[in-house]
Amino acid sequence: MAYQTINPATGQVVKTFPEISDAELEATLDRAHTVYQSEWRHRSIAERAKVVSRAAAKLRANAEHYAQLLTLEMGKLIAQARGEVSLAADILDYYAKRAERYLQPQPIPEAPGSIVETRPIGVILGVEPWNFPYYQLARVAGPQLMVGNVVIIKHASSVPQSAEAFADLFDGVGAPAGIYANIFASFDQVGRLIDDPRVRGATVTGSERAGASVAERAGRNLKKSVMELGGSDALIVLEDAPVEPTLDNALWGRMNNTGQSCVASKRIIVVGRERAQVFLDGLTARMGALKAGDPTDDATTLGPVSSENAMKGLLHQIELAKQAGARVVVGGGRVNRPGFYVEATILTDIMKENPIFTQELFGPVMSFYAVESEEEAITLANATPFGLGGSVFTADLDRGRRVAEQIDSGMAFVNHPTWTAPELPFGGVKNSGYGRELSELGFGEFVNRKLVAVSPVGSPPPGVSAAG
């Protein structure tokens, strides 16, 4: 596996990194296990919080440097890269401030003297993707370090500088060596880590194939795993949704991060044929107005996709969709410029037999559907192997909540595209994976919920009365 920075705006190789040797990998794992056993798990919550909050402050203090790395390595528009840096820092701070409350022992009222404690379990392995290189790491590092676990990260091979930069946050902030490590590992080395008894859990954000591979291996080793996988989120527009703000939200929901987000609004479903045409016209104008350019330029509104393979794969999906009867409303091809640019594209007239009816389109391609009723919209929204997020737009909030509750997903939003924040639990159902990140739910995935039950001195065994 080649760990390389390839600028997707130019196609040029910037820097290459060697894979970690087996000896270095063993030393990294041994260091992580040792620091967990001997020090980090024993530090007070306040001491751990100082380290994590200082890392967040360091990230903010060098925000422009971190943002530029994102844009260099995966083509993220610079304004959005700055936003990701801020979000990652917010997540670290969120857990630094709330861990003490989350770690409070919970008494069991029905069993006097009994409590449930939240304890760390050890080394956690994270396998993370390229599309949000810091946000994905903060979702793991924040809760795991604050609960007292330690972390080893195998990041995507296309964002090595971003991976190393995030790991550097924990240098010089009072962290003992080994609590957070980035490794440029091969697939075989990742497998051996999962097999090693010193690694106690694995979390993956990525494709179904990557998730299934890690989950299978973790399962064979009786280890907990969390899977945050693909999505094909529906954005339902009901008859009473205001046109202009809904169009703006649909554009943002589909095109944030150049459409390279698992929770992007990939399928736009509008109730009412005539109204659907109004929305299709509005979206066509908005998508067609996006301008490809240098992602470091604030004036650019359409960035590149992350890699040549991503570009070719997306163009192949568009071609197969057309062959199966889909109509290209706007875009549909490669942008005529250096780099890995795909035109902002809308596809419609998509039948169930079309391969993209159930596929995830990971890039600036929107699927558009017109339906006759709310019931048809809900059925179509759920006609996918994925179940990550979804959204409903309507002027009637009670109706919006009712429709949102019928979407088979881990998250549903009314009058807002699917999004994320430190306090909102993140995760899906069906092929979108299992487990949750962020919020208090994310704090509790890799912990030992330990029962401690204390009885008075001289208590008789169960089933034996005190009188004998």
PEWODA-V230624 format. One record per helix or strand of 3 or more residues. SS is the DSSP state (A for helix, B for strand). FROM is the first residue (numbers start at 1). TO is the last residue. If there is no record, write none. Layout:
# PEWODA-V230624
<<SS,FROM,TO> <SS,FROM,TO>>
This chain:
# PEWODA-V230624
<<B,3,7> <B,12,17> <A,22,38> <A,40,42> <A,45,61> <A,63,74> <A,78,102> <B,114,119> <B,123,127> <A,135,147> <B,150,154> <A,160,168> <B,180,182> <A,187,195> <B,199,205> <A,208,220> <B,224,228> <B,233,237> <A,243,259> <B,265,271> <A,273,288> <A,308,323> <B,327,330> <B,345,348> <A,355,357> <B,365,371> <A,374,382> <B,390,393> <A,397,405> <A,439,443> <B,448,453>>
